[in-house]
Amino acid sequence: MPAKTQSTSSKMPWIIVAVLVIGMAAGGGWLWYSKATAAEPTGDGPTPPTTERKPAIYFALEPSFVVNLIDTDSVRYLQTDVQLMTRDDATAKALESHAPAVRNRLLLLFGQHSAEQLALRSAKERLQDKSRDEVRALLESEGAPSKVDAVYFTSFVTQ
């Protein structure tokens, strides 16, 4: 019987080493697999939101604006074509239904300037920003969607 105990006890360190090697291999395999699957997105989880832009909708304010400017030395006027841009269908419909009020607000705004003030590009850009803000304010006061992105001057003549 003592011979049997001796052979089992000499094999015991090898069994322990084998179990440890197998355990470490299994742990390393699990770690590698979990990192590999975390790097690959699956279709099951939530998808990140897309920021797809809608196409631009342009609304032309016709006919052309013709406004007397506030110059005191002579009679001067501004003639301009204006287009409003939005990406929102509801705002486009609101612009269509409130077009007379929009034209009125812009006529009053344009008439507050002189030809000298409007000669510079920066002044025209400020006027575009003020025009956009006026249109937004009007639509908001009417309870309509007001997502007007820009005001464009497609023609701009001062005389």
VEXROKOL-718310 format. One line per 4 residues: number of its first residue (from 1); their letters; for each residue z, x negated, y negated of N, C-alpha, C, O. Coordinates in Angstrom, 2 decimals, always signed. Example, Ala and Ser with C-alpha at 12.3 -4.5 7.8 and 13.67 -1.06 7.14 Angstrom:
BEGIN
1	as	+7.80:-13.19:+5.69:+7.80:-12.30:+4.50:+7.80:-13.20:+3.30:+8.46:-14.24:+3.32; +7.08:-12.85:+2.25:+7.14:-13.67:+1.06:+7.87:-12.90:-0.03:+8.04:-13.41:-1.14
***
This chain:
BEGIN
1	mpak	+0.00:-0.79:+1.19:+0.00:+0.00:+0.00:+0.00:-0.85:-1.27:-0.61:-0.47:-2.27; +0.67:-1.98:-1.23:+0.65:-2.76:-2.44:-0.76:-3.21:-2.79:-1.04:-3.40:-3.97; -1.65:-3.40:-1.85:-3.01:-3.84:-2.16:-3.76:-2.77:-2.93:-4.56:-3.09:-3.81; -3.52:-1.54:-2.62:-4.17:-0.43:-3.31:-3.71:-0.37:-4.76:-4.53:-0.11:-5.64
5	tqst	-2.49:-0.58:-5.03:-1.94:-0.53:-6.37:-2.51:-1.68:-7.20:-2.80:-1.52:-8.39; -2.66:-2.82:-6.56:-3.18:-3.95:-7.29:-4.64:-3.75:-7.68:-5.03:-4.13:-8.79; -5.46:-3.18:-6.83:-6.86:-2.97:-7.16:-7.02:-1.89:-8.23:-7.91:-2.01:-9.07; -6.21:-0.88:-8.24:-6.25:+0.16:-9.25:-5.78:-0.40:-10.59:-6.36:-0.09:-11.62
9	sskm	-4.76:-1.20:-10.58:-4.26:-1.75:-11.83:-5.21:-2.79:-12.42:-5.21:-2.97:-13.63; -6.01:-3.47:-11.60:-6.98:-4.41:-12.15:-8.21:-3.69:-12.72:-8.91:-4.24:-13.57; -8.46:-2.49:-12.27:-9.59:-1.70:-12.79:-9.20:-0.90:-14.03:-10.07:-0.48:-14.79; -7.94:-0.68:-14.24:-7.45:+0.15:-15.33:-7.90:-0.38:-16.70:-8.37:+0.43:-17.49
13	pwii	-7.80:-1.67:-17.05:-8.26:-2.13:-18.36:-9.76:-1.86:-18.56:-10.19:-1.53:-19.66; -10.55:-2.02:-17.48:-11.98:-1.75:-17.58:-12.25:-0.25:-17.83:-13.17:+0.08:-18.58; -11.51:+0.59:-17.25:-11.66:+2.04:-17.46:-11.31:+2.40:-18.90:-12.00:+3.19:-19.54; -10.24:+1.81:-19.40:-9.82:+2.08:-20.78:-10.89:+1.58:-21.77:-11.22:+2.28:-22.73
17	vavl	-11.42:+0.39:-21.52:-12.47:-0.15:-22.38:-13.72:+0.74:-22.33:-14.33:+0.99:-23.36; -14.08:+1.20:-21.17:-15.25:+2.06:-21.02:-15.06:+3.38:-21.77:-15.98:+3.85:-22.44; -13.89:+3.97:-21.68:-13.60:+5.23:-22.37:-13.65:+5.00:-23.89:-14.19:+5.83:-24.62; -13.08:+3.89:-24.35:-13.12:+3.59:-25.78:-14.55:+3.38:-26.28:-14.90:+3.85:-27.36
21	vigm	-15.38:+2.66:-25.50:-16.77:+2.43:-25.90:-17.53:+3.76:-25.96:-18.29:+4.00:-26.90; -17.33:+4.59:-24.97:-18.01:+5.89:-24.95:-17.54:+6.75:-26.14:-18.34:+7.43:-26.77; -16.25:+6.73:-26.42:-15.71:+7.50:-27.55:-16.25:+7.01:-28.87:-16.61:+7.82:-29.74; -16.33:+5.68:-29.04:-16.87:+5.14:-30.29:-18.35:+5.45:-30.43:-18.83:+5.74:-31.53
25	aagg	-19.09:+5.39:-29.33:-20.51:+5.72:-29.37:-20.71:+7.19:-29.73:-21.60:+7.53:-30.51; -19.88:+8.04:-29.16:-19.98:+9.47:-29.46:-19.64:+9.73:-30.93:-20.31:+10.53:-31.58; -18.60:+9.07:-31.45:-18.22:+9.23:-32.86:-19.30:+8.72:-33.79:-19.61:+9.36:-34.80; -19.88:+7.58:-33.48:-20.97:+7.03:-34.30:-22.20:+7.92:-34.27:-22.84:+8.13:-35.29
29	gwlw	-22.51:+8.46:-33.10:-23.65:+9.38:-32.98:-23.43:+10.65:-33.78:-24.35:+11.15:-34.43; -22.20:+11.16:-33.73:-21.89:+12.37:-34.50:-22.00:+12.10:-36.00:-22.54:+12.92:-36.74; -21.47:+10.95:-36.45:-21.54:+10.59:-37.85:-22.99:+10.44:-38.32:-23.35:+10.93:-39.39; -23.81:+9.76:-37.53:-25.22:+9.59:-37.88:-25.93:+10.95:-37.95:-26.71:+11.19:-38.88
33	yska	-25.67:+11.81:-36.98:-26.31:+13.13:-36.93:-25.90:+13.99:-38.13:-26.73:+14.68:-38.72; -24.62:+13.95:-38.49:-24.16:+14.79:-39.60:-24.76:+14.31:-40.93:-25.08:+15.13:-41.78; -24.92:+13.00:-41.12:-25.55:+12.50:-42.34:-27.03:+12.83:-42.38:-27.57:+13.15:-43.44; -27.70:+12.76:-41.23:-29.13:+13.05:-41.17:-29.40:+14.52:-41.46:-30.36:+14.84:-42.16
37	taae	-28.58:+15.41:-40.95:-28.81:+16.84:-41.19:-28.41:+17.24:-42.60:-28.97:+18.19:-43.15; -27.45:+16.54:-43.20:-27.07:+16.84:-44.58:-28.17:+16.43:-45.55:-28.33:+17.05:-46.60; -28.92:+15.40:-45.22:-30.00:+14.93:-46.09:-31.21:+15.84:-46.05:-31.95:+15.92:-47.03; -31.43:+16.52:-44.95:-32.57:+17.43:-44.80:-32.14:+18.84:-45.18:-31.27:+19.41:-44.52
41	ptgd	-32.73:+19.42:-46.25:-32.36:+20.79:-46.60:-32.91:+21.77:-45.58:-34.03:+21.62:-45.08; -32.12:+22.76:-45.29:-32.55:+23.80:-44.36:-32.93:+25.04:-45.15:-32.51:+25.20:-46.29; -33.69:+25.89:-44.56:-34.10:+27.13:-45.21:-33.02:+28.18:-45.16:-33.18:+29.25:-45.76; -31.91:+27.92:-44.47:-30.86:+28.91:-44.31:-29.96:+29.01:-45.54:-29.48:+30.10:-45.85
45	gptp	-29.73:+27.91:-46.24:-28.80:+27.88:-47.36:-29.43:+28.45:-48.63:-30.61:+28.81:-48.63; -28.64:+28.52:-49.69:-29.18:+29.02:-50.95:-30.19:+28.04:-51.53:-30.00:+26.82:-51.47; -31.25:+28.58:-52.07:-32.28:+27.73:-52.67:-31.97:+27.55:-54.14:-31.44:+28.46:-54.78; -32.28:+26.40:-54.70:-32.03:+26.20:-56.12:-32.92:+27.11:-56.95:-34.06:+27.39:-56.56
49	ptte	-32.41:+27.59:-58.09:-33.23:+28.50:-58.91:-34.43:+27.77:-59.48:-34.35:+26.61:-59.89; -35.56:+28.47:-59.50:-36.77:+27.89:-60.07:-36.84:+28.28:-61.53:-36.48:+29.39:-61.91; -37.30:+27.37:-62.33:-37.44:+27.65:-63.76:-38.92:+27.78:-64.09:-39.47:+27.06:-64.93; -39.54:+28.70:-63.42:-40.97:+28.95:-63.63:-41.15:+29.70:-64.94:-40.55:+30.76:-65.15
53	rkpa	-41.97:+29.14:-65.81:-42.22:+29.78:-67.09:-43.29:+30.85:-66.94:-44.30:+30.66:-66.26; -43.03:+31.96:-67.59:-44.02:+33.03:-67.61:-45.14:+32.63:-68.58:-44.92:+31.80:-69.46; -46.30:+33.21:-68.42:-47.39:+32.88:-69.35:-47.09:+33.43:-70.75:-46.39:+34.43:-70.91; -47.62:+32.75:-71.72:-47.42:+33.15:-73.12:-48.21:+34.42:-73.42:-49.32:+34.61:-72.94
57	iyfa	-47.59:+35.28:-74.21:-48.23:+36.50:-74.69:-48.32:+36.38:-76.21:-47.30:+36.21:-76.88; -49.53:+36.46:-76.75:-49.74:+36.34:-78.19:-50.00:+37.71:-78.78:-50.73:+38.53:-78.21; -49.38:+37.95:-79.92:-49.56:+39.22:-80.63:-50.05:+38.89:-82.04:-49.32:+38.32:-82.85; -51.29:+39.27:-82.32:-51.89:+38.99:-83.63:-51.50:+40.09:-84.61:-51.64:+41.27:-84.32
61	leps	-51.01:+39.67:-85.77:-50.71:+40.62:-86.83:-51.94:+40.73:-87.71:-52.24:+39.84:-88.51; -52.66:+41.82:-87.55:-53.91:+42.01:-88.28:-53.78:+43.20:-89.21:-53.08:+44.15:-88.87; -54.42:+43.18:-90.33:-55.34:+42.20:-90.90:-54.58:+41.00:-91.45:-53.35:+40.92:-91.34; -55.31:+40.07:-92.02:-54.71:+38.86:-92.60:-53.70:+39.24:-93.68:-53.84:+40.26:-94.35
65	fvvn	-52.69:+38.41:-93.84:-51.72:+38.59:-94.91:-52.32:+38.01:-96.20:-52.83:+36.89:-96.21; -52.25:+38.77:-97.28:-52.64:+38.29:-98.60:-51.46:+38.61:-99.51:-51.10:+39.77:-99.71; -50.86:+37.53:-100.07:-49.61:+37.68:-100.82:-49.70:+36.91:-102.13:-50.18:+35.78:-102.15; -49.25:+37.52:-103.22:-49.10:+36.79:-104.48:-47.92:+35.85:-104.35:-46.86:+36.24:-103.87
69	lidt	-48.11:+34.61:-104.78:-47.04:+33.62:-104.75:-46.29:+33.65:-106.07:-46.76:+34.27:-107.02; -45.14:+33.01:-106.16:-44.28:+33.11:-107.34:-44.59:+32.06:-108.40:-43.74:+31.79:-109.26; -45.76:+31.47:-108.37:-46.14:+30.48:-109.38:-46.16:+31.15:-110.76:-46.67:+32.26:-110.91; -45.59:+30.45:-111.75:-45.54:+31.01:-113.11:-46.67:+30.51:-113.99:-47.01:+31.15:-114.98
73	dsvr	-47.26:+29.37:-113.64:-48.31:+28.81:-114.50:-49.65:+29.51:-114.33:-50.44:+29.54:-115.27; -49.91:+30.07:-113.18:-51.16:+30.81:-112.95:-50.97:+31.76:-111.78:-49.96:+31.72:-111.07; -51.96:+32.62:-111.59:-51.90:+33.57:-110.48:-52.37:+32.85:-109.22:-53.51:+32.39:-109.13; -51.50:+32.77:-108.29:-51.81:+32.11:-107.02:-51.49:+33.07:-105.89:-50.63:+33.95:-106.00
77	ylqt	-52.23:+32.87:-104.79:-51.95:+33.72:-103.65:-52.08:+32.94:-102.35:-52.67:+31.86:-102.31; -51.53:+33.51:-101.32:-51.58:+32.96:-99.97:-52.32:+33.95:-99.08:-52.02:+35.14:-99.09; -53.28:+33.44:-98.33:-53.95:+34.25:-97.32:-53.74:+33.54:-95.99:-54.09:+32.37:-95.84; -53.16:+34.26:-95.05:-52.85:+33.64:-93.76:-53.00:+34.64:-92.62:-52.77:+35.84:-92.78
81	dvql	-53.40:+34.11:-91.47:-53.41:+34.89:-90.23:-52.21:+34.44:-89.42:-51.93:+33.25:-89.31; -51.50:+35.40:-88.85:-50.26:+35.11:-88.13:-50.34:+35.67:-86.72:-50.80:+36.79:-86.50; -49.89:+34.85:-85.77:-49.75:+35.31:-84.39:-48.34:+35.00:-83.92:-47.79:+33.94:-84.20; -47.76:+35.95:-83.21:-46.43:+35.79:-82.65:-46.56:+35.52:-81.16:-47.41:+36.09:-80.49
85	mtrd	-45.71:+34.63:-80.65:-45.78:+34.29:-79.23:-44.44:+34.61:-78.56:-43.37:+34.29:-79.07; -44.55:+35.25:-77.40:-43.39:+35.56:-76.57:-43.79:+35.37:-75.12:-44.98:+35.30:-74.80; -42.82:+35.30:-74.25:-43.07:+35.24:-72.81:-42.45:+36.44:-72.11:-42.37:+36.50:-70.88; -42.01:+37.40:-72.92:-41.30:+38.57:-72.41:-42.13:+39.82:-72.66:-42.50:+40.11:-73.80
89	data	-42.43:+40.56:-71.60:-43.26:+41.77:-71.72:-42.60:+42.82:-72.62:-43.27:+43.48:-73.41; -41.28:+42.98:-72.48:-40.59:+43.99:-73.29:-40.64:+43.63:-74.77:-40.76:+44.51:-75.62; -40.54:+42.35:-75.09:-40.64:+41.92:-76.48:-42.05:+42.16:-77.01:-42.21:+42.56:-78.17; -43.06:+41.93:-76.20:-44.44:+42.17:-76.62:-44.64:+43.65:-76.96:-45.30:+43.98:-77.95
93	kale	-44.07:+44.53:-76.16:-44.18:+45.97:-76.44:-43.42:+46.33:-77.70:-43.86:+47.17:-78.48; -42.26:+45.69:-77.91:-41.47:+45.95:-79.12:-42.22:+45.48:-80.36:-42.19:+46.15:-81.40; -42.90:+44.34:-80.26:-43.68:+43.85:-81.40:-44.79:+44.83:-81.75:-45.09:+45.07:-82.92; -45.40:+45.39:-80.73:-46.49:+46.35:-80.95:-45.98:+47.61:-81.64:-46.62:+48.13:-82.56
97	shap	-44.83:+48.09:-81.21:-44.33:+49.34:-81.80:-43.70:+49.13:-83.17:-43.64:+50.08:-83.96; -43.24:+47.92:-83.48:-42.61:+47.65:-84.77:-43.49:+46.80:-85.68:-42.99:+46.19:-86.63; -44.78:+46.74:-85.42:-45.70:+45.89:-86.19:-45.67:+46.18:-87.69:-45.67:+45.22:-88.47; -45.63:+47.43:-88.15:-45.59:+47.66:-89.61:-44.33:+47.07:-90.26:-44.41:+46.51:-91.35
101	avrn	-43.19:+47.20:-89.62:-41.96:+46.64:-90.17:-41.99:+45.12:-90.15:-41.48:+44.47:-91.06; -42.58:+44.54:-89.10:-42.72:+43.09:-89.02:-43.60:+42.58:-90.15:-43.26:+41.60:-90.81; -44.73:+43.25:-90.37:-45.64:+42.86:-91.46:-44.92:+42.93:-92.81:-45.08:+42.04:-93.65; -44.15:+43.97:-93.02:-43.42:+44.13:-94.28:-42.46:+42.96:-94.49:-42.44:+42.36:-95.56
105	rlll	-41.67:+42.65:-93.48:-40.70:+41.55:-93.60:-41.40:+40.23:-93.91:-40.94:+39.46:-94.74; -42.51:+39.98:-93.23:-43.22:+38.71:-93.44:-43.88:+38.66:-94.81:-43.91:+37.61:-95.45; -44.43:+39.79:-95.28:-45.01:+39.83:-96.63:-43.95:+39.48:-97.68:-44.22:+38.70:-98.60; -42.77:+40.05:-97.55:-41.70:+39.76:-98.49:-41.28:+38.30:-98.42:-41.00:+37.68:-99.44
109	lfgq	-41.22:+37.76:-97.22:-40.85:+36.35:-97.05:-41.89:+35.41:-97.65:-41.55:+34.46:-98.35; -43.16:+35.67:-97.38:-44.23:+34.80:-97.88:-44.29:+34.82:-99.40:-44.59:+33.80:-100.02; -44.02:+35.96:-100.00:-44.10:+36.10:-101.44:-42.99:+35.38:-102.19:-43.03:+35.34:-103.42; -42.02:+34.82:-101.52:-40.91:+34.12:-102.16:-41.21:+32.64:-102.40:-40.33:+31.90:-102.84
113	hsae	-42.42:+32.19:-102.13:-42.76:+30.77:-102.23:-43.82:+30.52:-103.29:-44.55:+31.43:-103.70; -43.89:+29.27:-103.71:-44.95:+28.86:-104.64:-45.97:+28.03:-103.88:-45.70:+27.55:-102.78; -47.14:+27.87:-104.46:-48.20:+27.07:-103.82:-47.75:+25.63:-103.64:-48.07:+25.00:-102.64; -46.99:+25.12:-104.61:-46.50:+23.75:-104.51:-45.53:+23.59:-103.34:-45.56:+22.58:-102.64
117	qlal	-44.68:+24.59:-103.13:-43.73:+24.53:-102.02:-44.45:+24.53:-100.68:-44.00:+23.89:-99.73; -45.56:+25.24:-100.60:-46.27:+25.38:-99.33:-47.31:+24.30:-99.08:-48.04:+24.36:-98.10; -47.39:+23.33:-99.96:-48.43:+22.30:-99.82:-48.13:+21.32:-98.68:-49.06:+20.78:-98.07; -46.88:+21.09:-98.39:-46.51:+20.11:-97.36:-46.44:+20.74:-95.97:-46.12:+21.92:-95.81
121	rsak	-46.75:+19.93:-94.98:-46.68:+20.40:-93.58:-45.26:+20.83:-93.23:-45.06:+21.86:-92.58; -44.28:+20.05:-93.65:-42.89:+20.38:-93.33:-42.50:+21.75:-93.91:-41.72:+22.48:-93.30; -43.03:+22.08:-95.07:-42.74:+23.38:-95.67:-43.36:+24.52:-94.84:-42.75:+25.57:-94.67; -44.57:+24.28:-94.34:-45.21:+25.29:-93.49:-44.44:+25.47:-92.18:-44.30:+26.59:-91.69
125	erlq	-43.93:+24.37:-91.63:-43.14:+24.46:-90.39:-41.83:+25.20:-90.63:-41.39:+25.98:-89.79; -41.19:+24.94:-91.79:-39.97:+25.69:-92.12:-40.28:+27.17:-92.28:-39.49:+28.03:-91.87; -41.43:+27.47:-92.89:-41.83:+28.87:-93.05:-42.07:+29.53:-91.70:-41.75:+30.70:-91.51; -42.62:+28.79:-90.76:-42.79:+29.32:-89.41:-41.44:+29.67:-88.80:-41.26:+30.74:-88.23
129	dksr	-40.48:+28.75:-88.93:-39.14:+29.00:-88.37:-38.47:+30.19:-89.04:-37.87:+31.03:-88.36; -38.57:+30.27:-90.36:-37.99:+31.41:-91.08:-38.67:+32.71:-90.67:-38.01:+33.74:-90.53; -39.98:+32.66:-90.48:-40.72:+33.86:-90.05:-40.26:+34.32:-88.68:-40.04:+35.51:-88.46; -40.11:+33.37:-87.76:-39.62:+33.71:-86.41:-38.24:+34.35:-86.50:-37.96:+35.35:-85.83
133	devr	-37.36:+33.77:-87.32:-36.01:+34.31:-87.46:-36.03:+35.71:-88.07:-35.24:+36.57:-87.67; -36.92:+35.94:-89.03:-37.05:+37.28:-89.64:-37.49:+38.31:-88.60:-36.95:+39.42:-88.55; -38.46:+37.93:-87.78:-38.97:+38.86:-86.77:-37.87:+39.16:-85.74:-37.67:+40.31:-85.36; -37.17:+38.13:-85.31:-36.07:+38.33:-84.36:-35.00:+39.24:-84.95:-34.52:+40.15:-84.28
137	alle	-34.63:+38.99:-86.20:-33.59:+39.81:-86.85:-34.02:+41.27:-86.95:-33.22:+42.18:-86.72; -35.28:+41.50:-87.29:-35.78:+42.87:-87.37:-35.71:+43.55:-86.01:-35.21:+44.68:-85.91; -36.19:+42.89:-84.98:-36.18:+43.49:-83.65:-34.75:+43.76:-83.17:-34.48:+44.80:-82.57; -33.85:+42.82:-83.43:-32.45:+43.03:-83.05:-31.84:+44.21:-83.79:-31.07:+44.98:-83.20
141	sega	-32.17:+44.36:-85.08:-31.63:+45.49:-85.85:-32.15:+46.82:-85.33:-31.50:+47.86:-85.49; -33.32:+46.80:-84.70:-33.89:+48.02:-84.12:-33.42:+48.24:-82.69:-33.76:+49.25:-82.08; -32.64:+47.30:-82.14:-32.16:+47.42:-80.77:-33.23:+47.10:-79.74:-33.13:+47.52:-78.58; -34.25:+46.38:-80.15:-35.37:+46.03:-79.26:-35.20:+44.60:-78.76:-34.48:+43.80:-79.37
145	pskv	-35.85:+44.27:-77.65:-35.82:+42.88:-77.19:-36.40:+41.95:-78.25:-37.40:+42.29:-78.89; -35.78:+40.79:-78.44:-36.19:+39.92:-79.55:-36.46:+38.50:-79.11:-36.08:+37.55:-79.79; -37.11:+38.35:-77.99:-37.39:+37.01:-77.46:-38.72:+36.47:-78.00:-39.64:+36.18:-77.24; -38.80:+36.34:-79.31:-39.98:+35.77:-79.95:-39.79:+34.26:-79.94:-38.83:+33.74:-80.50
149	davy	-40.72:+33.55:-79.30:-40.59:+32.10:-79.15:-41.15:+31.34:-80.35:-40.59:+30.30:-80.73; -42.22:+31.82:-80.94:-42.84:+31.07:-82.03:-43.69:+31.98:-82.90:-44.13:+33.05:-82.48; -43.91:+31.50:-84.12:-44.85:+32.12:-85.06:-45.90:+31.06:-85.36:-45.56:+29.93:-85.70; -47.16:+31.43:-85.22:-48.26:+30.49:-85.46:-49.11:+30.99:-86.62:-49.44:+32.17:-86.71
153	ftsf	-49.46:+30.06:-87.50:-50.41:+30.35:-88.55:-51.77:+29.88:-88.03:-51.98:+28.68:-87.83; -52.69:+30.81:-87.82:-54.02:+30.43:-87.34:-54.98:+30.24:-88.49:-56.10:+29.76:-88.31; -54.55:+30.62:-89.66:-55.32:+30.36:-90.89:-54.27:+30.32:-92.00:-53.32:+31.10:-91.99; -54.45:+29.40:-92.97:-53.46:+29.27:-94.02:-54.16:+28.73:-95.27:-54.49:+27.55:-95.33
157	vtq	-54.37:+29.60:-96.25:-55.09:+29.22:-97.47:-54.26:+29.62:-98.66:-53.82:+30.77:-98.77; -54.03:+28.66:-99.58:-53.40:+28.99:-100.85:-54.41:+28.72:-101.96:-55.14:+27.73:-101.92; -54.44:+29.60:-102.93:-55.35:+29.43:-104.08:-54.62:+29.76:-105.35:-55.20:+29.68:-106.43
***
